[in-house]
């Protein structure tokens, strides 16, 4: 049974998104990533596809996209939205890289869960999409630690980082592609490379 509410449809850049119950709805961070990812071509892995908004924009640009999410409702939402927009995306249910063993991608993108735990989310599926661990950085650090095995030579990782996260050190090179400021936080689209 599909759990979606057709009254929550969003159309951006000719892409129509239907929001599903229990799936993170595109917000400022999603739009930042969808609008400001550089124009690249090739194979792309999106970790945590949610509604599919970012994967759909990347597929629309001609990339070969694989989208994974740990939430089965998000997998259903991404499949539904890709079909509705007539875009071909491989969609898999997985925790991080567990379903793409022995594969490499030119680019990895992720709008990760980056907030420390809060009482705002009483829905465990939504808290999974927004809470990145005790400091907000644990999910991001785990992804960066494992990503090298799934990235082609000279590949890049693009992620959203928030000022609400604890600062962290990494051996990846970091470059801010775009920054947006809101009254409650600063969001950065960051490129990680070797």
RODO-2510 file (C-alpha; in nm, 4 decimals, decimal comma):
residues 194
     n   res          X          Y          Z
     1     x     0,0000     0,0000     0,0000
     2     x     0,1389     0,3416    -0,0966
     3     x     0,1469     0,5960     0,1805
     4     x     0,1507     0,9293     0,0083
     5     x    -0,0534     1,2423     0,0130
     6     x    -0,1087     1,3825    -0,3362
     7     x    -0,1905     1,7222    -0,1875
     8     x     0,1797     1,7579    -0,1115
     9     x     0,3182     1,7717    -0,4624
    10     x     0,6046     2,0028    -0,5448
    11     x     0,7197     2,0954    -0,8948
    12     x     1,0708     2,2350    -0,9457
    13     x     1,2664     2,2447    -1,2723
    14     x     0,9888     2,0424    -1,4381
    15     x     1,0335     1,7661    -1,1785
    16     x     0,7247     1,6742    -0,9795
    17     x     0,7767     1,5361    -0,6302
    18     x     0,5049     1,3615    -0,4333
    19     x     0,5789     1,3492    -0,0598
    20     x     0,5154     1,0208     0,1218
    21     x     0,4255     0,9813     0,4888
    22     x     0,7322     0,8755     0,6896
    23     x     0,9745     1,0196     0,4303
    24     x     1,1769     1,3391     0,4762
    25     x     1,0129     1,6143     0,2729
    26     x     1,2464     1,8262     0,0603
    27     x     1,3511     2,1331     0,2606
    28     x     1,6183     2,4042     0,2410
    29     x     1,9023     2,1505     0,2451
    30     x     1,7458     1,9430    -0,0348
    31     x     1,6916     2,2489    -0,2553
    32     x     2,0446     2,3742    -0,1899
    33     x     2,1885     2,0460    -0,3112
    34     x     1,9504     1,9984    -0,6057
    35     x     2,0053     2,3527    -0,7358
    36     x     2,3786     2,3961    -0,6755
    37     x     2,5433     2,0615    -0,7472
    38     x     2,7956     2,1287    -1,0252
    39     x     2,7213     1,9945    -1,3699
    40     x     2,9062     1,6622    -1,3939
    41     x     2,8382     1,3490    -1,5975
    42     x     2,8797     0,9833    -1,5114
    43     x     2,7774     0,7311    -1,2517
    44     x     2,6329     0,8740    -0,9310
    45     x     2,5415     0,7104    -0,6017
    46     x     2,3010     0,8953    -0,3758
    47     x     2,3038     0,7792    -0,0147
    48     x     1,9721     0,8539     0,1603
    49     x     1,7502     0,9387    -0,1365
    50     x     1,4363     1,0251     0,0632
    51     x     1,1765     1,1485    -0,1857
    52     x     1,4272     1,1189    -0,4706
    53     x     1,4520     1,4925    -0,5413
    54     x     1,8311     1,4987    -0,5764
    55     x     1,8552     1,1726    -0,7731
    56     x     1,5855     1,2964    -1,0111
    57     x     1,7717     1,6215    -1,0792
    58     x     2,0913     1,4263    -1,1437
    59     x     1,9161     1,1775    -1,3737
    60     x     1,7531     1,4670    -1,5602
    61     x     2,1065     1,5966    -1,6335
    62     x     2,1938     1,2627    -1,7979
    63     x     2,3782     1,0890    -1,5132
    64     x     2,3488     0,7150    -1,4458
    65     x     2,2022     0,7278    -1,0927
    66     x     2,1808     0,4649    -0,8195
    67     x     1,9801     0,5775    -0,5151
    68     x     1,9842     0,3980    -0,1798
    69     x     1,7926     0,4558     0,1410
    70     x     1,7576     0,2542     0,4614
    71     x     1,3894     0,3527     0,4911
    72     x     1,1652     0,1252     0,2774
    73     x     0,9117     0,4101     0,2488
    74     x     1,1822     0,6331     0,0993
    75     x     1,2729     0,3581    -0,1482
    76     x     0,9068     0,3427    -0,2512
    77     x     0,8898     0,7239    -0,2757
    78     x     1,2012     0,7457    -0,4952
    79     x     1,0716     0,4691    -0,7230
    80     x     0,7305     0,6355    -0,7477
    81     x     0,8717     0,9817    -0,8195
    82     x     1,1193     0,8526    -1,0783
    83     x     0,8391     0,6690    -1,2609
    84     x     0,6100     0,9746    -1,2452
    85     x     0,8866     1,1890    -1,3967
    86     x     0,9816     0,9263    -1,6570
    87     x     1,3407     0,9131    -1,5299
    88     x     1,5327     0,5905    -1,4927
    89     x     1,7025     0,5446    -1,1560
    90     x     1,8257     0,2271    -0,9887
    91     x     1,6709     0,2344    -0,6384
    92     x     1,7886     0,0019    -0,3608
    93     x     1,7063    -0,0449     0,0057
    94     x     2,0341    -0,0336     0,1942
    95     x     2,2306     0,1036     0,4864
    96     x     2,5060     0,3191     0,3343
    97     x     2,7027     0,1021     0,0864
    98     x     2,5690    -0,2425     0,1815
    99     x     2,3861    -0,3011    -0,1493
   100     x     2,6589    -0,1739    -0,3834
   101     x     2,9532    -0,3923    -0,2805
   102     x     3,2305    -0,4149    -0,5423
   103     x     3,0936    -0,1166    -0,7368
   104     x     3,2532     0,2234    -0,7926
   105     x     3,0929     0,5570    -0,8790
   106     x     3,2283     0,8788    -1,0240
   107     x     3,0344     1,0851    -0,7702
   108     x     2,8674     1,0165    -0,4360
   109     x     2,6054     1,2610    -0,3087
   110     x     2,4362     1,2687     0,0293
   111     x     2,2148     1,5066     0,2199
   112     x     2,3017     1,3295     0,5439
   113     x     2,1263     1,3273     0,8764
   114     x     2,3321     1,5993     1,0470
   115     x     2,1448     1,7174     1,3546
   116     x     2,2178     1,6069     1,7099
   117     x     1,9212     1,4236     1,8678
   118     x     1,6287     1,6465     1,9651
   119     x     1,2753     1,6005     2,0892
   120     x     1,1353     1,7537     1,7666
   121     x     1,0936     1,4215     1,5881
   122     x     0,8657     1,1672     1,7489
   123     x     0,8571     0,9659     1,4244
   124     x     1,1530     0,7196     1,4194
   125     x     1,1651     0,7214     1,0373
   126     x     1,1990     1,0995     1,0259
   127     x     1,4511     1,1078     1,3105
   128     x     1,6581     0,8556     1,1103
   129     x     1,6604     1,1065     0,8224
   130     x     1,7698     1,4087     1,0291
   131     x     1,9627     1,2929     1,3374
   132     x     2,3247     1,2099     1,2568
   133     x     2,4329     1,0792     1,5956
   134     x     2,5117     1,2322     1,9367
   135     x     2,7051     1,5259     1,7854
   136     x     2,5337     1,5235     1,4438
   137     x     2,8596     1,4164     1,2751
   138     x     2,8701     1,0403     1,3307
   139     x     2,6796     0,9437     1,0128
   140     x     2,8896     1,1828     0,8010
   141     x     3,2174     1,0505     0,9430
   142     x     3,1115     0,6888     0,8836
   143     x     3,0201     0,7686     0,5222
   144     x     3,3526     0,9437     0,4608
   145     x     3,5436     0,6530     0,6168
   146     x     3,3771     0,3941     0,3891
   147     x     3,3349     0,6018     0,0710
   148     x     3,6859     0,5625    -0,0688
   149     x     3,6165     0,1965    -0,1531
   150     x     3,3192     0,2995    -0,3704
   151     x     3,4617     0,6056    -0,5446
   152     x     3,6416     0,6035    -0,8796
   153     x     3,9862     0,7634    -0,8983
   154     x     3,9487     1,1436    -0,8954
   155     x     3,5859     1,1050    -0,7855
   156     x     3,4107     1,3477    -0,5521
   157     x     3,1634     1,3368    -0,2676
   158     x     2,9089     1,6165    -0,2253
   159     x     2,7353     1,6569     0,1103
   160     x     2,5370     1,9111     0,3046
   161     x     2,6956     2,0203     0,6331
   162     x     2,5188     2,2321     0,8929
   163     x     2,6454     2,4840     1,1456
   164     x     2,4411     2,2870     1,3992
   165     x     2,6832     1,9939     1,3654
   166     x     2,9928     1,9634     1,5807
   167     x     3,3119     2,0534     1,3898
   168     x     3,5095     1,7489     1,2752
   169     x     3,8464     1,6662     1,1199
   170     x     3,8890     1,4488     0,8117
   171     x     4,1744     1,3589     0,5772
   172     x     3,9530     1,4466     0,2774
   173     x     4,0060     1,7812     0,1031
   174     x     3,7032     2,0053     0,1658
   175     x     3,5710     2,2841    -0,0530
   176     x     3,2509     2,4816     0,0049
   177     x     3,0575     2,4922    -0,3227
   178     x     2,7654     2,7009    -0,1948
   179     x     2,6577     2,8411     0,1412
   180     x     2,3149     2,9605     0,2490
   181     x     2,2377     3,1298     0,5797
   182     x     1,9098     3,1040     0,7672
   183     x     1,8150     3,2529     1,1010
   184     x     1,8531     2,9116     1,2680
   185     x     2,1585     2,7680     1,0866
   186     x     2,4131     2,7951     0,8070
   187     x     2,4056     2,5218     0,5405
   188     x     2,7044     2,4371     0,3232
   189     x     2,7160     2,2242     0,0104
   190     x     3,0642     2,0755     0,0441
   191     x     3,2784     1,8859    -0,2048
   192     x     3,5123     1,6230    -0,0592
   193     x     3,7990     1,4977    -0,2768
   194     x     4,1386     1,3281    -0,2509
***
